[in-house]
Amino acid sequence: MKLDRLVLTGAAGRLGSYLREPLSKLATELVSTDLAEDIGTLYQNERYIRADLAQFDQISPVIEGADMVVHFGAIGDEAPFETLLGPNFIGAYNVWEAAYRHGVRRIVYASSIHAVGMYPRAERIGTDVPHRPDSFYGLAKCFAEDLGRMYWEKRGLESVHLRILSCAQVTSPRALGTWLSYPDLIQLVTRAIDTPTTGFAIVYGVSDNDRAPVDNSKVAYLGFRPKDNAEVFAPDILAAAPTPDPTDPAQMCHGGPFAAVDLGESGMAKMTIIDDRKKT
C-alpha cells in the first residue's frame, strides 16, 4: 500500500529524523512540518512546510490533501502547563480537527508511557489500563488519547496511539525494560500505517526486551513484532549502576524520573539522553 500524501509533524526532532526516510517510501509525497527554519537535505519526494501546531490556520493547510498524519510534534518534556498548552494540548486538537475537516483517514500519534507513568513498575500493565499520568506532559498524552477515541467514535477518524517508553540509547537500568530501538520504532509506525483497519488503538512502543514492563497482547492485530532486545546492554549497565533505592519513584514507577519531579519541572533533565539524531 502506497499513500498519495503523508504528513509528518515534529520532523525536526530526534525521532522525526529517523522517520522521514522510511515514511518517504510509503507515500508519493511526504509533507514534513515543524517550527525549525529547515530540516536539512530533503528526500526526493519530501516537502518541508514550517508551521506552528498551536495555530489552526497554519497547520490546517499542511494537512489538506493528506491520506494520513504521523503526529510527533510537541514539546517533549515536562514543563509548566501554560508552556505545554499550545503545542501539546491545542496542537493535538488542531491536528485532529484539521484531519477531520480534510477527510484524513488515520492519525498515528506519538503518545507516551507518561500517560500511565504513576503505575508501579512491578505491575505489568496492558494497553487498556486507566490513565494515570505522571506530569502535565503525561496529561497532554491522556488528552490526545481521549481526543482520538472521541473522534473515532463520533466522527469515524481512525487513530493509533503509540505509547513510547524510551526511544533513545540505553544508559540506565530502567531502559533495559523500556528501550525502543530506532528500527523497531520505524516498524511500529509502519504497522500503524499499513494495517488495513485500526479504529482507535493504543500500543506500547517498546522493543522485545526481556525486562519489558508492558503488555501488547491485546493489539497483536497491528502486526508489530519488535526485533531488538536491550538485554545485550545489561552487563555494562548493571555493573555501573548505583545501588537501587526502593523509595525513589523514579526507580519504582513506569514513568521513571517524570514520576519523581514536581509538576512543571523537567523530567529530561534527570535523564541521560544522547542526541544522536540522523543527519541528512
C-alpha positions in Angstrom: 0.0 0.0 0.0 1.4 3.4 -1.0 -0.3 6.6 0.1 -0.7 9.6 -2.1 0.3 12.1 0.6 1.6 11.6 4.2 2.2 14.3 6.7 4.8 14.1 9.5 4.7 16.6 12.3 7.8 17.0 14.5 10.1 16.4 11.6 12.9 18.3 13.1 13.0 16.2 16.2 15.3 13.3 17.0 12.6 10.7 16.4 11.4 12.6 13.3 14.8 12.5 11.9 14.7 8.7 11.8 11.1 8.5 10.4 11.5 10.9 7.5 13.3 8.5 5.1 11.1 5.4 5.7 7.9 7.4 5.6 9.0 9.0 2.3 9.0 5.5 0.8 5.4 4.9 1.9 3.9 7.8 0.0 4.1 9.5 -3.3 4.6 12.8 -1.3 5.8 13.2 2.3 5.0 16.6 3.7 7.2 17.3 6.8 6.5 20.1 9.2 7.9 21.6 12.3 8.9 25.0 13.8 12.5 24.8 12.6 13.7 27.0 9.8 14.8 23.9 7.9 15.4 20.2 8.4 18.4 19.7 6.3 18.5 18.0 2.9 15.1 16.8 1.8 14.4 13.3 0.4 13.4 13.1 -3.2 9.6 13.2 -2.7 9.7 15.2 0.6 8.5 18.8 1.0 9.0 20.9 4.1 6.5 23.4 5.4 7.2 25.4 8.6 4.1 25.7 10.7 3.0 26.2 14.3 0.8 23.3 15.7 -0.9 25.8 18.1 -2.1 27.9 15.1 -5.0 26.2 13.3 -4.7 28.5 10.3 -1.1 27.3 9.9 -1.4 23.5 10.4 -4.7 23.0 8.6 -3.3 23.8 5.1 -0.4 21.5 5.8 -2.8 18.6 6.4 -5.1 19.3 3.5 -5.0 16.5 0.9 -3.3 14.0 3.2 -4.3 10.4 3.5 -2.7 10.0 7.0 -0.9 12.1 9.5 2.0 10.9 11.7 1.8 13.3 14.6 5.1 13.5 16.5 5.2 17.3 17.0 5.1 18.6 20.6 7.3 19.8 23.5 8.9 16.5 24.5 9.4 17.2 28.2 7.6 18.2 31.4 7.1 21.9 31.6 4.6 24.3 33.2 1.0 23.7 32.0 0.9 27.2 30.3 4.0 26.2 28.2 2.5 22.9 27.1 -1.0 24.2 26.5 -0.3 25.5 22.9 1.8 22.8 21.3 0.8 19.7 23.2 -2.9 20.3 24.0 -4.2 22.8 21.5 -1.8 21.4 18.9 -3.4 18.0 19.2 -6.9 19.3 18.9 -5.8 21.3 15.8 -4.3 18.2 14.1 -7.4 16.1 14.8 -9.9 18.8 13.8 -7.9 19.7 10.6 -7.7 16.0 9.8 -11.4 15.5 10.2 -12.2 18.6 8.1 -9.9 17.4 5.3 -11.1 13.8 5.2 -7.9 12.2 6.5 -8.2 8.5 7.1 -6.0 8.0 10.1 -3.7 9.7 12.6 -0.7 7.9 14.1 0.2 9.7 17.3 3.3 9.7 19.4 1.8 9.1 22.8 3.9 8.1 25.8 4.3 5.8 28.8 3.8 9.0 30.8 0.1 8.8 30.2 0.2 5.9 32.7 3.5 6.8 34.4 2.4 6.6 38.0 1.7 2.8 37.9 4.2 0.8 39.9 6.8 -0.8 37.7 6.2 -4.1 39.5 2.7 -4.0 37.8 2.9 -5.2 34.2 0.3 -3.0 32.6 -1.7 -3.6 29.4 -3.0 -1.2 26.8 -6.4 -1.0 28.5 -5.4 0.3 31.9 -7.0 3.6 33.0 -4.9 6.8 32.6 -2.5 7.6 35.5 -0.3 10.5 34.2 2.9 11.4 36.0 3.1 15.0 34.7 1.4 17.8 32.8 3.3 16.2 29.8 1.7 12.9 30.5 -1.7 14.6 31.0 -1.4 16.0 27.4 -0.9 12.5 26.2 -4.1 11.4 28.0 -5.9 14.3 26.4 -4.8 13.3 22.9 -5.7 9.6 23.5 -9.2 10.6 24.7 -9.5 13.0 21.8 -8.6 10.2 19.4 -11.1 7.9 20.9 -13.8 10.6 20.7 -13.1 11.5 17.1 -13.2 7.8 16.2 -16.5 7.1 18.0 -18.2 10.3 17.0 -16.6 11.1 13.6 -15.0 7.9 12.3 -11.5 9.2 12.2 -9.1 6.3 13.0 -6.0 6.8 15.2 -3.2 4.6 16.6 -1.6 5.9 19.7 2.0 4.8 20.3 2.8 4.9 24.0 6.5 5.1 23.5 8.6 4.1 26.5 12.3 5.1 25.9 13.3 5.6 22.3 16.9 6.5 23.0 20.3 4.9 23.6 20.3 2.6 26.7 22.0 4.5 29.5 20.2 3.3 32.7 18.8 0.2 34.3 15.3 1.4 33.6 16.0 1.4 29.9 16.8 -2.3 29.9 13.0 -2.7 30.0 11.8 0.4 28.3 14.1 0.7 25.3 12.6 1.1 21.8 15.3 0.9 19.1 15.1 3.1 16.1 14.5 0.1 13.7 11.6 -1.1 16.0 10.2 2.5 16.0 10.2 2.5 12.3 8.5 -0.9 12.2 5.9 0.3 14.8 5.0 3.4 12.8 4.9 1.4 9.6 2.5 -1.2 11.0 0.3 1.7 12.4 0.1 3.0 8.8 -0.3 -0.2 6.8 -2.7 -2.2 9.0 -5.9 -2.2 6.9 -8.3 -1.1 9.7 -7.4 0.1 13.2 -10.3 2.0 14.6 -9.0 3.6 17.8 -5.9 1.7 19.1 -3.3 2.1 21.8 0.0 0.2 21.5 3.2 0.4 23.6 6.3 1.4 21.8 8.9 -0.9 23.3 11.4 -3.4 21.8 11.5 -7.1 22.5 13.2 -6.6 25.9 13.4 -9.5 28.4 12.5 -6.9 31.1 9.7 -5.1 29.2 7.1 -3.9 31.8 4.1 -3.6 29.5 1.9 -6.0 27.5 0.9 -5.5 23.9 -1.1 -8.8 23.5 -4.4 -7.1 23.0 -3.2 -5.2 19.9 -1.4 -8.2 18.2 -3.6 -7.4 15.1 -1.4 -4.4 14.4 1.4 -6.8 13.5 4.1 -5.1 15.5 6.8 -7.6 16.2 9.9 -5.9 17.6 13.2 -7.5 16.9 15.7 -5.8 19.3 16.4 -6.6 22.9 18.1 -4.3 25.4 19.5 -7.3 27.4 22.6 -7.1 25.3 23.4 -3.9 27.2 22.6 -5.4 30.7 26.1 -6.4 31.9 27.7 -3.0 31.3 24.6 -1.0 32.5 24.1 -3.0 35.7 27.8 -3.0 36.6 27.9 0.8 36.5 24.5 1.4 38.2 24.2 2.8 41.7 22.5 0.8 44.5 18.8 0.8 43.8 16.6 2.9 46.1 13.1 1.3 46.6 11.7 4.6 47.9 12.6 6.5 44.7 9.5 7.0 42.4 12.0 7.4 39.5 13.0 3.8 40.0 9.7 2.3 41.2 7.2 3.9 38.7 6.7 3.3 35.0 7.3 7.0 34.3 10.8 7.0 35.7 12.2 10.5 36.5 8.9 12.1 35.3 7.2 10.4 38.2 9.7 11.9 40.7 9.9 15.5 39.6 7.5 18.2 40.8 4.8 19.2 38.3 6.2 21.6 35.7 9.8 20.6 36.3 11.9 19.0 33.6 12.0 15.2 33.7 14.5 15.1 30.8 17.0 16.9 33.0 17.2 13.9 35.2 17.9 11.6 32.3 20.9 11.0 30.1 19.5 11.3 26.5 22.1 11.3 23.8 21.2 13.5 20.8 22.0 11.0 18.0 19.5 12.3 15.5 20.0 11.2 12.0 21.7 13.8 9.7 20.6 14.5 6.2 
